Amino acid sequence: MADNQNSYKQIVKATSLFGGVQVFNIIIAIIRSKFIAVLLGPTGMGIAGLLTSTTGLIAGLTNFGLGTSAVKNVAEANGTGNQIRVSTIVTVLRRLVWITGLLGAILTIVLSPWLSQLTFGNKDYTLAFIYISITLLLNQLSSGQMVVLQGLRKLQYLAKANLSGSVLGLLISIPMYYVWGIKAIVPTIIISSLVALVLSWYFSQKIKLEPVNVSKARTIAEGKNMLVMGFMISLSGLITIGVGYIVRVFISHTGGVEQVGLYNAGFSIIITYVGMIFTAMATDYYPRLSAVANNNELSKKTINEQAEIALLILAPVIMVFLVFINWVIIILYSNKFIAVNEMVHWAAMGMLFKAASFPIGYIFLAKGDSKMFLFSEVLANTYILFFNILGYYFFKLDGLGISFLIGYIFVYVQVYIIAKVKYSFSFTKTFVRIFFIQFVLTVVCFVITKWIDKPYSCIIGSFLIAASAWFSFKELDKRIGIKVKLFN
């Protein structure tokens, strides 16, 4: 029992720690989104979203996942205690980010007319793509510095670099949008990337490394491992970016750039603000699951524990968004974005199934089964893309929310079946009970917001939120002793 409690405490502690950093970043993102929404409107948000998602796709093609794979290499070198080895790996990494960053920038410049035509339906944004091509180099160089900080466990520097970059980016971008409006989009993207690079470089320079001479042959030998592993990992991210890009282009061509802005705003609420819980959890969860991946029983226990905590934390948050979504949209954006409230309602329901599928999905990587991971990602993104296009074609923005819900029900079933067949995984009765209770409360809350007028829906919904939160509190107290901590 003590071991179980310690395990749950570790999950909650890690979620709180990394969640704190996410909260600061999200507060800054909320302020930025609010100003951009007011100063640029849906059209401006749509243009910015299309530019960044397009360059994000190119970056996914050219960065070889070094931001993920190289962390392992730096950390392993650091674990040996050999400073020459650490310096060698860091030197190789810094060379690779220059090569891959330049590759991304050059590719963007060469393809800029085609990217403008494909993304916006004309060549008016060719020059914009040429200008922001420099951000692919700047972002990759910044990513390399962050990998060094993370791999060497300099988490304070890492957090300071992230937070100070977000704050400075905000302070620079708002006046530019205020003065120049939509014309400031491209300069703001470039300056934000430059600020992030300067700050990451500043904090990484605080780490003293031994000077080393690394030959070309050594660079190729050490870099090959980083690139091969990173390429396999980045493929899944690239697929997701590609699906998002295709959906945005389809919306742009079918409904216009303003609809893309509304789509971006709606899913920012779900993916960024609600999904921060997954981001916070994943930082600790993946290495913890990897440590027990060779034992199916321990893997099952770890996945169930993570899924329970995810659901207990997430369910009350989802219900808050269901009941008070109009106020949330107005606070985060403006009245112009109210059109996304139905889409967010449906998508919020889908987050429950993501809470169940998210812990299972990591088992493929933890087991080192990269082929199965890639197969699962390709399959999931294929039908999610199909559902999104079908949903928008027939039901516009509301259809995208419905497709999100249906898509994650399919994802949940898919990863569960694969994990059960390959690794003898199953959910415990405890998790099933928690999921059932929170699901019923959420569905009732969803129905009330649809069928009962305000303010009665808000009153009843508040009672349901309180019931969900009280249930989560009781369940968390059983696992980590919240009451004892509060009294102490």
Buried (B, 14 or more C-beta within 10 A) or exposed (E): EEEEEEBBBBBBEBBEBBBEBBBBBBEBBBBBBBBBBEBBBBBBBBBBBBBBBBBBBBBBBBBBBBBBBBBBBBBEBBEEEEBEBBBBBBBBBBBBBBBBBBBBBBBBBEBBBEBBBEBBEEBEBBEBBBBBBBBBBBBBBBBBBBBBBBBBEBBEBBBBBBBBBBBBBBEBBBEBBEEEEBEBBBBBBBBBBBBBBBBBBBBBEEBEBEEBEBEEEBBEEBBEBBBEBBBBBBBBBBBBBBBBBBBBBBBBBEBBBBBBBBBBBBBBBBBBBBBBBBBBBBBBBEEBBBEBBEEBEEBBBBBBBBBBBBBBBBBBBBBBBBBBBBEBBBEBBBEBBBBBBBBBBBBBBBBBBBBBBBBBBBBBBBBEBBEBBBEBBEBBBEBBBEBBBBBBEEBBBBBBBBBBBBBBBBBBEBBBEBBEEBBEBBBBEBBEEBBEBBBEBBEBBBEBBEEBEEEEBBEBBBEBBEBBBEBBBEBBBEBBBBEEEEEE
